[in-house]
């Protein structure tokens, strides 16, 4: 897959957004939580996503796939090349990452209501 195909695929999910962060990292989010990161600052480009613990161990055995820096302990992997896996496998892994992250994300589905603020009662000091 190339950058355009990955971008189109990631944005096809409900409530998915993109945001350029950390200089040249294109982050795909659902409910303000990242489910995939596309590194645009290097050649070849890199792709990072969350996976299950079982898939994490399996994927890290492949050449050009390793635990993601800073996120590996949370079962995120990084593909050092976009062609490290077949396109259908990459799509399936991105889909799984989206589903795992979406299950924990807070997603607004309708118009938001303003939060009501409750006044805190202040304790009155007794005069001495």
PyMOL commands that set and color helices and strands:
alter all, ss='L'
color gray80, all
select helices_A, chain A and resi 3-10+53-59+72-74+87-102
alter helices_A, ss='H'
color red, helices_A
select strands_A, chain A and resi 16-21+25-30+33-39+46-50+65-67+76-79
alter strands_A, ss='S'
color yellow, strands_A
deselect
rebuild
show_as cartoon
